[in-house]
């Protein structure tokens, strides 16, 4: 059996790579005698815009040196994808994907169902034009969409799925409105397969001293961020950014591959983030964290995840300060996560092998 994964693998984003890698490795473990590939589906506009973002220079927070480090990230991502993902040849449309001769196409995770994404929208992500025997939706997200004004072409395309699951309520709602089914809620692939530990000179040097970690708290007020950093420093902590740099940070930790990025979460004392996978890797490593998110799609995804795991009210406020005792009861959280991992693995095994489709009402 030939299994292909269709997701946002080519985006230069740590979470996007790691969720793709985890899904690939999980499928390989579930189906050791079969072939598992990442479909190297390219949307040129999406990739050009993504790469272009690395060349923006923010003089208030960045230095010229950190900018030169930042613009090397696309090359690092490309090297890591080539080394760790089982990529097919590049394909640009449904006919070329069909020519790969795949028996199963697994679509997901991440915002593959965000039909409002002008740079990355494709009917193929909704199964449009695909002819594989089985087409499985695994943990898709709809991003900032609300389930309103669903394009007719999206409605038509979604009837090609043979098995459905969802990462959040938004994806469940889309299926309910289009297909009249409530898909099973499953976990992000990063919960299904562990990210390997990294022990190299670069990471060991960065993490010699205890530190708190920032990861893309876009739009956080300068005074609030400075107050948190000053408070943490007064308690003896250094400040690092996970693949990003700010003049207020202690060291430059920008040129990282995705596994090194994940290692910074593993060794951090506390995390501040504004992204879905920043929250996910905080949870995976049982870290206390706070959230400052200003992008609508991120807010929606993060709020859904925190509500699902029962750890709401993690948002930064104007009067927030660094608090070492701001703890999360991870024993309680992981009772739910372990159950979700098990049911998600069972769904994936059943859906890919062609057994009966499961919905939220049937489990």
PLY file of the C-alpha trace (Angstrom):
ply
format ascii 1.0
element vertex 363
property float x
property float y
property float z
element edge 362
property int vertex1
property int vertex2
end_header
0.00 0.00 0.00
1.25 3.49 -0.87
0.21 6.21 1.58
0.67 9.92 0.84
0.42 12.85 3.26
-0.90 16.15 1.92
-0.25 19.06 4.25
1.66 22.36 4.57
5.02 20.61 4.55
6.78 23.18 2.33
6.05 26.17 4.56
9.10 27.37 6.47
7.50 27.09 9.87
8.66 24.97 12.80
5.22 23.69 13.76
4.26 22.95 10.16
7.35 20.80 9.68
7.06 18.98 12.99
3.39 18.08 12.58
4.18 16.68 9.11
7.19 14.75 10.41
5.18 13.33 13.32
2.33 12.20 11.06
4.80 10.57 8.67
6.55 8.70 11.47
3.28 7.65 13.11
1.99 6.22 9.83
5.27 4.37 9.33
4.90 2.82 12.79
1.26 1.86 12.14
1.98 0.45 8.68
5.59 -0.83 8.77
5.20 -2.96 5.65
3.78 -0.15 3.50
5.24 2.90 1.79
4.63 6.32 3.38
5.37 9.54 1.50
4.88 13.27 1.93
3.25 14.55 -1.24
5.52 17.34 -2.43
2.59 19.51 -3.46
3.71 23.05 -4.21
1.58 26.20 -4.32
4.09 28.74 -5.71
2.27 31.83 -4.41
2.14 30.42 -0.88
5.85 29.55 -0.87
6.97 32.88 -2.34
5.03 34.88 0.27
6.31 32.64 3.06
9.97 32.97 2.03
9.60 36.71 1.47
8.59 37.17 5.11
12.05 36.14 6.26
13.61 39.12 4.46
11.68 41.76 6.38
13.88 43.80 8.70
12.50 45.19 11.97
15.04 47.79 13.14
13.41 48.36 16.53
13.87 44.75 17.61
16.40 43.14 15.26
20.08 43.68 14.55
21.75 43.31 11.18
23.47 40.16 12.46
20.19 38.59 13.57
18.63 39.48 10.22
21.39 37.63 8.36
20.73 34.64 10.61
17.00 34.88 9.92
17.29 34.90 6.13
19.20 31.62 6.31
16.18 29.84 7.83
14.52 28.84 4.51
17.72 27.07 3.51
17.81 25.23 6.86
14.18 24.17 6.45
14.85 22.92 2.91
17.80 20.86 4.10
15.80 19.37 6.99
12.86 18.48 4.74
15.19 16.74 2.29
16.82 14.77 5.09
13.81 13.77 7.20
10.74 13.72 4.94
10.06 11.00 2.38
9.15 13.44 -0.37
7.61 12.55 -3.70
8.60 14.45 -6.80
7.18 17.98 -6.96
3.54 18.12 -8.03
1.38 21.14 -8.77
-2.14 19.83 -9.44
-4.52 16.95 -8.79
-3.66 15.08 -11.98
0.03 15.01 -11.04
-0.85 13.79 -7.53
-3.04 11.07 -9.00
-0.18 9.97 -11.25
1.85 9.06 -8.12
-0.28 5.92 -7.81
-1.17 6.39 -4.13
-3.69 4.04 -2.54
-4.42 6.42 0.35
-4.10 10.18 0.71
-4.12 11.59 4.25
-4.96 15.32 4.23
-3.93 17.28 7.31
-3.07 18.59 9.79
-2.87 22.39 10.26
-5.03 24.96 8.44
-5.59 22.86 5.33
-9.32 23.68 5.47
-8.94 27.46 5.73
-10.86 28.47 2.61
-10.25 32.14 3.43
-6.48 31.73 3.03
-5.90 33.66 -0.21
-2.28 32.52 -0.59
-2.70 28.81 0.14
-6.28 27.92 -0.77
-6.60 24.80 -2.91
-9.57 22.52 -3.56
-7.14 19.61 -3.48
-6.91 20.07 0.30
-10.66 19.37 0.41
-10.10 16.19 -1.70
-11.04 17.97 -4.94
-9.85 16.08 -8.04
-8.14 13.26 -6.13
-8.79 9.68 -7.20
-7.07 7.60 -4.50
-9.09 4.67 -3.19
-9.18 6.22 0.28
-8.92 9.91 1.17
-8.64 10.60 4.88
-8.94 13.92 6.72
-6.63 13.78 9.75
-6.82 16.69 12.22
-7.54 19.50 9.75
-8.12 23.01 11.05
-10.18 25.77 9.45
-8.14 28.67 10.83
-10.12 31.89 11.07
-13.13 30.64 9.10
-16.47 30.52 10.90
-18.32 28.02 8.74
-20.25 30.78 7.05
-20.30 31.56 3.32
-18.75 28.22 2.43
-17.82 28.27 -1.28
-19.90 25.88 -3.37
-16.76 24.41 -4.88
-15.55 23.52 -1.36
-18.89 21.86 -0.61
-18.63 19.76 -3.76
-14.99 18.80 -3.16
-15.51 17.55 0.41
-17.67 14.63 -0.71
-14.51 12.82 -1.80
-13.40 11.95 1.73
-13.75 8.34 2.86
-12.94 9.09 6.52
-13.18 12.31 8.52
-11.62 13.67 11.68
-11.06 17.19 13.00
-8.51 18.98 15.15
-10.98 21.52 16.48
-14.61 22.56 16.63
-14.28 24.71 13.52
-13.44 21.70 11.34
-16.24 19.72 12.96
-18.69 22.53 12.18
-17.59 22.64 8.54
-18.26 18.90 8.15
-21.62 19.20 9.87
-22.74 21.97 7.52
-21.41 20.40 4.34
-21.72 16.66 4.92
-24.14 16.35 7.81
-21.55 14.43 9.86
-19.69 15.28 13.05
-16.12 14.00 12.64
-14.21 12.54 15.53
-12.00 15.01 17.39
-8.35 13.93 17.20
-5.06 15.37 18.40
-2.47 17.29 16.42
0.08 14.82 14.97
2.82 16.19 17.23
1.09 14.44 20.14
1.32 11.08 18.32
5.06 10.78 17.78
7.84 12.21 19.98
10.25 14.79 18.64
13.78 13.42 19.07
15.97 14.88 21.81
18.81 17.07 20.57
22.16 17.21 22.32
24.64 19.26 20.32
27.16 22.01 20.96
24.89 24.79 19.68
21.94 23.90 21.90
24.08 23.09 24.92
25.76 26.50 24.70
22.44 28.32 24.35
20.94 26.54 27.33
23.85 26.58 29.79
21.89 28.86 32.12
18.20 28.68 33.12
16.04 30.70 30.72
12.53 31.68 29.80
11.51 31.31 26.18
9.56 33.61 23.85
8.01 32.42 20.61
6.18 34.90 18.41
4.06 36.95 20.78
3.21 39.21 17.83
1.98 42.64 18.87
2.83 42.33 22.55
3.27 45.86 23.99
6.93 46.73 24.46
6.41 47.84 28.06
4.67 44.60 29.00
7.37 42.46 27.43
10.11 44.52 29.06
8.46 44.22 32.48
8.26 40.43 32.16
11.87 40.19 30.98
13.19 42.51 33.71
11.31 40.49 36.34
12.67 37.19 35.01
16.23 38.54 34.86
15.93 39.74 38.45
15.21 36.11 39.36
18.34 34.93 37.55
16.91 33.82 34.21
18.25 34.48 30.74
15.87 35.27 27.89
15.82 33.34 24.61
13.69 33.42 21.50
12.71 30.19 19.77
14.00 30.87 16.28
13.46 34.61 16.65
15.44 37.53 18.03
14.72 40.69 19.97
17.28 43.19 21.24
16.02 42.43 24.77
17.01 38.75 24.56
20.19 37.42 26.17
21.49 35.47 23.16
20.80 35.02 19.46
18.96 31.73 18.88
17.75 32.13 15.31
19.54 29.66 13.01
17.76 26.49 14.13
16.37 23.40 12.50
12.92 22.30 13.74
14.31 19.68 16.13
16.63 22.25 17.75
13.65 24.60 18.03
11.69 21.91 19.88
14.66 21.28 22.18
14.51 24.91 23.37
10.98 24.22 24.62
12.12 21.02 26.30
14.80 22.83 28.33
12.95 26.10 29.05
11.84 27.12 32.53
8.80 29.03 31.29
7.30 29.89 27.88
5.56 32.92 26.38
4.01 32.30 22.98
1.39 33.51 20.54
1.11 30.47 18.28
-0.75 27.16 18.29
2.36 24.99 18.11
4.12 27.15 20.66
1.33 26.16 23.05
1.45 22.52 21.88
5.18 22.17 22.53
4.78 23.83 25.92
2.16 21.22 26.79
4.19 18.36 25.31
7.07 19.32 27.60
4.82 20.06 30.60
5.91 23.69 30.76
4.07 26.50 32.44
3.27 29.12 29.83
1.34 32.26 29.00
-0.21 33.29 25.70
-0.23 36.60 23.87
-1.88 36.10 20.50
-3.00 38.93 18.23
-3.72 37.11 14.94
-7.34 36.03 14.59
-6.69 32.52 13.27
-4.13 31.84 16.00
-6.43 33.11 18.75
-9.20 30.80 17.55
-6.95 27.74 17.38
-5.25 28.38 20.73
-8.52 29.07 22.57
-10.02 25.86 21.20
-7.00 23.81 22.27
-6.85 25.26 25.78
-10.58 24.76 26.30
-10.30 21.18 25.05
-7.47 20.45 27.51
-9.13 22.30 30.40
-6.38 24.89 30.85
-8.12 28.12 29.89
-7.17 31.56 31.19
-3.52 31.45 30.12
-3.61 34.85 28.40
-1.25 37.68 29.25
-2.90 40.84 30.50
-1.70 44.43 30.74
-0.71 43.97 34.39
0.93 40.54 34.00
4.33 39.88 35.54
6.69 36.93 35.45
5.43 34.33 37.93
7.44 31.19 38.61
4.61 29.62 40.65
2.02 29.94 37.88
1.61 26.17 37.58
-0.52 23.83 35.47
-1.75 20.49 36.83
-0.27 18.36 34.05
-1.19 15.08 35.72
-4.84 16.02 35.17
-4.20 17.34 31.65
-2.37 14.20 30.58
-5.18 11.89 31.67
-7.17 13.43 28.84
-4.23 13.65 26.41
-3.38 9.96 26.82
-6.98 8.99 26.05
-7.02 11.32 23.04
-3.74 9.89 21.74
-5.14 6.38 21.92
-8.40 7.20 20.14
-6.56 9.30 17.53
-4.17 6.44 16.76
-7.09 4.05 16.44
-8.87 6.42 14.05
-5.77 6.80 11.88
-5.18 3.04 11.70
-8.82 2.34 10.90
-9.26 5.13 8.34
-6.06 4.41 6.40
-6.66 0.65 6.31
-10.19 1.19 5.01
-12.24 0.04 7.97
-15.56 1.66 8.81
-15.49 5.45 9.16
-15.90 6.75 12.69
-17.69 9.95 13.71
-18.09 11.62 17.10
-21.51 9.98 17.45
-20.18 6.47 16.83
-17.41 6.24 19.45
0 1
1 2
2 3
3 4
4 5
5 6
6 7
7 8
8 9
9 10
10 11
11 12
12 13
13 14
14 15
15 16
16 17
17 18
18 19
19 20
20 21
21 22
22 23
23 24
24 25
25 26
26 27
27 28
28 29
29 30
30 31
31 32
32 33
33 34
34 35
35 36
36 37
37 38
38 39
39 40
40 41
41 42
42 43
43 44
44 45
45 46
46 47
47 48
48 49
49 50
50 51
51 52
52 53
53 54
54 55
55 56
56 57
57 58
58 59
59 60
60 61
61 62
62 63
63 64
64 65
65 66
66 67
67 68
68 69
69 70
70 71
71 72
72 73
73 74
74 75
75 76
76 77
77 78
78 79
79 80
80 81
81 82
82 83
83 84
84 85
85 86
86 87
87 88
88 89
89 90
90 91
91 92
92 93
93 94
94 95
95 96
96 97
97 98
98 99
99 100
100 101
101 102
102 103
103 104
104 105
105 106
106 107
107 108
108 109
109 110
110 111
111 112
112 113
113 114
114 115
115 116
116 117
117 118
118 119
119 120
120 121
121 122
122 123
123 124
124 125
125 126
126 127
127 128
128 129
129 130
130 131
131 132
132 133
133 134
134 135
135 136
136 137
137 138
138 139
139 140
140 141
141 142
142 143
143 144
144 145
145 146
146 147
147 148
148 149
149 150
150 151
151 152
152 153
153 154
154 155
155 156
156 157
157 158
158 159
159 160
160 161
161 162
162 163
163 164
164 165
165 166
166 167
167 168
168 169
169 170
170 171
171 172
172 173
173 174
174 175
175 176
176 177
177 178
178 179
179 180
180 181
181 182
182 183
183 184
184 185
185 186
186 187
187 188
188 189
189 190
190 191
191 192
192 193
193 194
194 195
195 196
196 197
197 198
198 199
199 200
200 201
201 202
202 203
203 204
204 205
205 206
206 207
207 208
208 209
209 210
210 211
211 212
212 213
213 214
214 215
215 216
216 217
217 218
218 219
219 220
220 221
221 222
222 223
223 224
224 225
225 226
226 227
227 228
228 229
229 230
230 231
231 232
232 233
233 234
234 235
235 236
236 237
237 238
238 239
239 240
240 241
241 242
242 243
243 244
244 245
245 246
246 247
247 248
248 249
249 250
250 251
251 252
252 253
253 254
254 255
255 256
256 257
257 258
258 259
259 260
260 261
261 262
262 263
263 264
264 265
265 266
266 267
267 268
268 269
269 270
270 271
271 272
272 273
273 274
274 275
275 276
276 277
277 278
278 279
279 280
280 281
281 282
282 283
283 284
284 285
285 286
286 287
287 288
288 289
289 290
290 291
291 292
292 293
293 294
294 295
295 296
296 297
297 298
298 299
299 300
300 301
301 302
302 303
303 304
304 305
305 306
306 307
307 308
308 309
309 310
310 311
311 312
312 313
313 314
314 315
315 316
316 317
317 318
318 319
319 320
320 321
321 322
322 323
323 324
324 325
325 326
326 327
327 328
328 329
329 330
330 331
331 332
332 333
333 334
334 335
335 336
336 337
337 338
338 339
339 340
340 341
341 342
342 343
343 344
344 345
345 346
346 347
347 348
348 349
349 350
350 351
351 352
352 353
353 354
354 355
355 356
356 357
357 358
358 359
359 360
360 361
361 362
